[in-house]
Amino acid sequence: MKRFLLFLPLTLFICCQPKVKHKSKVLDSSEKVHNSSKTPKHYPTDLEAYAASQFYVQFELDNPRSAIFPMMDGYKIESIPKDSTFKVESTVDFQNQYDIAVKKKWHCIIKYIGGDVSDFDSWKIIVLRAHTI
């Protein structure tokens, strides 16, 4: 009886949900598709640019999961609002393919191209350079 009482609300919830019919539309080639994901929500902050640049730096590492970036100090960001670019300089500690700790200094120029700042497709890397220190 207890099992029945526990599953009764769940059963009612599932059975009583309204059914939604989805309509699909085939677009004519003359119709323009509006991509709302590229509509800017706000101009990115320096920290958002730093987070986006970290994403791209990780691709250059032997072991991206081991990457440790400085949190409070240890990075420099210069914002250039007229063309939505940021110059970012920092370091990263990681382990190479031999599990040896390595530290690299890196800098990049990253451009915000519009959209949600947390979406990495909203950013474009212009320059990315790194060297072991």
C-alpha positions as CSV (number, residue, x, y, z in Angstrom):
1,M,0.0,0.0,0.0
2,K,2.9,2.4,0.8
3,R,4.4,1.8,-2.6
4,F,1.2,2.6,-4.3
5,L,0.8,5.9,-2.4
6,L,4.4,6.8,-3.2
7,F,4.0,6.3,-7.0
8,L,0.5,7.7,-7.2
9,P,1.6,11.4,-7.4
10,L,4.2,10.6,-10.0
11,T,1.7,8.6,-12.1
12,L,-0.8,11.4,-12.0
13,F,1.9,14.0,-12.9
14,I,3.0,12.0,-15.9
15,C,-0.5,11.1,-17.1
16,C,-2.0,14.6,-16.7
17,Q,0.6,16.5,-18.7
18,P,-0.8,18.4,-21.7
19,K,0.3,17.0,-25.0
20,V,2.1,19.5,-27.2
21,K,2.0,19.3,-30.9
22,H,5.1,20.6,-32.6
23,K,4.9,22.2,-36.0
24,S,7.9,22.2,-38.2
25,K,8.4,24.7,-40.9
26,V,10.6,24.3,-44.0
27,L,12.3,27.6,-44.8
28,D,12.4,29.0,-48.2
29,S,15.8,30.0,-49.5
30,S,14.6,33.6,-49.7
31,E,13.7,33.7,-46.0
32,K,16.3,35.0,-43.6
33,V,17.1,33.0,-40.6
34,H,17.6,35.2,-37.5
35,N,20.2,33.7,-35.1
36,S,19.1,35.0,-31.7
37,S,22.1,33.3,-30.0
38,K,24.4,35.9,-31.6
39,T,22.4,38.8,-30.3
40,P,24.6,40.5,-27.7
41,K,23.3,40.4,-24.2
42,H,26.0,42.7,-22.8
43,Y,29.6,43.7,-23.4
44,P,31.8,41.1,-21.8
45,T,33.8,41.8,-18.7
46,D,37.5,41.3,-18.3
47,L,36.9,38.1,-16.3
48,E,34.6,36.7,-19.0
49,A,37.3,37.4,-21.6
50,Y,39.9,35.7,-19.3
51,A,37.6,32.6,-19.0
52,A,37.2,32.4,-22.7
53,S,40.9,32.7,-23.4
54,Q,41.6,29.9,-20.8
55,F,39.3,27.7,-22.9
56,Y,41.4,28.2,-26.0
57,V,44.7,27.9,-24.1
58,Q,43.7,24.5,-22.8
59,F,43.5,23.2,-26.4
60,E,47.2,23.9,-26.8
61,L,48.3,21.8,-23.8
62,D,49.4,18.1,-23.7
63,N,47.0,17.4,-20.8
64,P,44.2,20.0,-20.7
65,R,42.5,18.5,-17.7
66,S,45.5,19.2,-15.5
67,A,45.5,23.0,-16.3
68,I,45.6,25.3,-13.4
69,F,45.2,29.0,-14.1
70,P,45.8,31.9,-11.6
71,M,42.6,33.1,-10.0
72,M,43.2,36.5,-8.4
73,D,46.6,37.8,-9.4
74,G,48.9,36.6,-12.1
75,Y,47.0,37.7,-15.2
76,K,46.8,41.0,-17.1
77,I,43.9,42.0,-19.3
78,E,43.6,45.0,-21.6
79,S,40.2,45.8,-23.0
80,I,39.8,47.5,-26.4
81,P,36.1,48.3,-26.6
82,K,36.1,49.9,-30.1
83,D,36.6,46.5,-31.7
84,S,35.5,44.2,-28.9
85,T,39.0,42.7,-28.4
86,F,40.9,41.8,-25.3
87,K,44.6,41.3,-24.8
88,V,45.2,38.7,-22.1
89,E,48.5,37.6,-20.5
90,S,48.9,34.9,-17.9
91,T,50.5,31.6,-17.0
92,V,49.2,28.1,-16.7
93,D,50.5,25.1,-14.7
94,F,49.8,21.7,-16.2
95,Q,51.3,18.2,-16.5
96,N,52.8,17.1,-19.8
97,Q,52.4,13.7,-21.4
98,Y,55.1,12.3,-19.0
99,D,53.3,13.7,-15.9
100,I,55.9,16.3,-15.4
101,A,54.8,19.6,-14.0
102,V,55.2,22.4,-16.6
103,K,54.6,26.1,-16.4
104,K,53.9,28.1,-19.5
105,K,53.5,31.9,-20.0
106,W,50.9,32.7,-22.6
107,H,49.2,35.7,-24.2
108,C,46.4,36.0,-26.6
109,I,44.2,38.5,-28.4
110,I,40.6,37.4,-28.3
111,K,37.7,39.0,-30.0
112,Y,34.1,39.0,-28.8
113,I,31.9,38.5,-32.0
114,G,28.5,38.6,-30.3
115,G,26.1,36.4,-28.5
116,D,26.1,34.9,-25.1
117,V,29.5,35.6,-23.5
118,S,29.6,32.1,-21.8
119,D,29.3,30.5,-25.2
120,F,32.7,29.9,-26.7
121,D,31.4,30.2,-30.2
122,S,30.9,33.9,-29.3
123,W,34.6,34.4,-29.3
124,K,37.4,34.3,-31.9
125,I,41.1,33.9,-31.2
126,I,43.2,36.4,-33.2
127,V,46.6,35.5,-31.6
128,L,47.6,32.8,-29.2
129,R,51.2,32.3,-28.2
130,A,52.7,30.3,-25.3
131,H,56.2,29.4,-24.2
132,T,57.6,27.3,-21.3
133,I,59.2,29.2,-18.4
